[in-house]
Amino acid sequence: MTRIDHLLVSVTDLDASMRRWADAGLPAQAGGAHPGGTFNALVRGPQRAYVELISAHDDATTPAGRRVLSSPGPLSWALGVDDVAAVRQALVDHGRTPGPIQDGSRTTLGGETLTWQLCDVADHAMHEFVPFLIEWTHGMEPGPQTGPRLTSVTLEVPDPVGLGQLLQVCGLTVSDEAPGDVGLTDGVVDVVLRRGTGRLTEASITLPEGPLGDVVLDGLVIRRG
C-alpha cells in the first residue's frame, strides 16, 4: 500500500512558525529531533498524512539538514509504503535509479525513538517535487481526533505526465476527480500535478472547527475547508 505520508515545510524559527499555524486554526505539536541537526513540529489529526514543519541548527551536517537551511518554505514530500525495498525494486525495474535505502530516526520530547527506512526517488535528498519513500518501522500513534485532515496536495512540475507515471510506479492511482493536468490519489489524499517551475505549492486541509478560507503559511497555500 502506498499513501501520502507527509509534506515538509522548512522554517527558520520553529516556535514562531508554530504560532502562525496555530493562529490559522492549524495547531502544531512539537515532534522532536533527528540525528544530524534537524528538529520539527507536526500539524496532524487522526489520519496518517500530516504536515511537518522542519528547522535545522546552523551546524547541521546531513544533506537533509543543509537542504532545510538553504531552502525555506515548501520543501518536499514523502510517500509512505509498507515495503520500501519492493517499491524501490519496482522503480529499478522501470528504468529508474533511486538512491539506497537508509535508516532514519527521531527522538520525541518524551524520549521515545521513532524509526523508519527511507529511499530517495530523485537524485538528491528532499527533492523539490519528486517525493521520497518512507517505511515506518516504529511509528507514531494517531494524532488528535479533532485535528486537521490533509485532503489534497498540489505541485507545479515541469512534466506532470512524467511525474504522474513515476508516482503510479510507486503505487498511487489515477484519479479523474483530482483537478490539474494530472490527478492521482491514495484513496484518502489527492495529488494534483500542474505544469510549472517545480515545487510544492498548496495543500487542502479539512478543519473540524476554526477559520475557513485560504491562507499562506511559510510559503504554502493552505485551502481550509
Secondary structure as the mmCIF struct_conf table of DSSP 4:
data_model
#
loop_
_struct_conf.conf_type_id
_struct_conf.id
_struct_conf.beg_label_comp_id
_struct_conf.beg_label_asym_id
_struct_conf.beg_label_seq_id
_struct_conf.end_label_comp_id
_struct_conf.end_label_asym_id
_struct_conf.end_label_seq_id
STRN STRN1 THR A 2 SER A 10
BEND BEND1 THR A 12 THR A 12
HELX_RH_AL_P HELX_RH_AL_P1 LEU A 14 ASP A 23
TURN_TY1_P TURN_TY1_P1 ALA A 24 GLY A 25
STRN STRN2 GLN A 29 ALA A 33
TURN_TY1_P TURN_TY1_P2 PRO A 35 GLY A 36
BEND BEND2 GLY A 37 GLY A 37
STRN STRN3 THR A 38 VAL A 43
BEND BEND3 PRO A 46 ARG A 48
STRN STRN4 TYR A 50 ALA A 56
TURN_TY1_P TURN_TY1_P3 ASP A 58 ASP A 59
BEND BEND4 THR A 62 THR A 62
HELX_RH_AL_P HELX_RH_AL_P2 PRO A 63 SER A 70
STRN STRN5 GLY A 73 VAL A 81
BEND BEND5 ASP A 82 ASP A 82
HELX_RH_AL_P HELX_RH_AL_P3 VAL A 84 ASP A 93
TURN_TY1_P TURN_TY1_P4 HIS A 94 GLY A 95
STRN STRN6 ILE A 101 THR A 107
TURN_TY1_P TURN_TY1_P5 LEU A 109 GLY A 110
BEND BEND6 GLY A 111 GLY A 111
HELX_LH_PP_P HELX_LH_PP_P1 GLU A 112 GLU A 112
STRN STRN7 THR A 113 ASP A 120
BEND BEND7 VAL A 121 HIS A 124
TURN_TY1_P TURN_TY1_P6 ALA A 125 MET A 126
BEND BEND8 GLU A 128 VAL A 130
HELX_LH_PP_P HELX_LH_PP_P2 PRO A 131 PRO A 131
STRN STRN8 PHE A 132 HIS A 138
HELX_LH_PP_P HELX_LH_PP_P3 MET A 140 PRO A 142
TURN_TY1_P TURN_TY1_P7 GLN A 145 THR A 146
BEND BEND9 GLY A 147 GLY A 147
STRN STRN9 ARG A 149 VAL A 157
BEND BEND10 PRO A 158 PRO A 158
HELX_RH_AL_P HELX_RH_AL_P4 PRO A 160 CYS A 170
TURN_TY1_P TURN_TY1_P8 GLY A 171 GLY A 171
STRN STRN10 THR A 173 VAL A 174
BEND BEND11 ASP A 176 ALA A 178
BEND BEND12 GLY A 180 ASP A 181
STRN STRN11 VAL A 182 THR A 185
BEND BEND13 GLY A 187 VAL A 189
STRN STRN12 ASP A 190 ARG A 195
BEND BEND14 GLY A 196 GLY A 198
STRN STRN13 ARG A 199 THR A 206
BEND BEND15 PRO A 208 GLY A 210
STRN STRN14 GLY A 213 LEU A 217
TURN_TY1_P TURN_TY1_P9 ASP A 218 GLY A 219
STRN STRN15 LEU A 220 ARG A 224
#
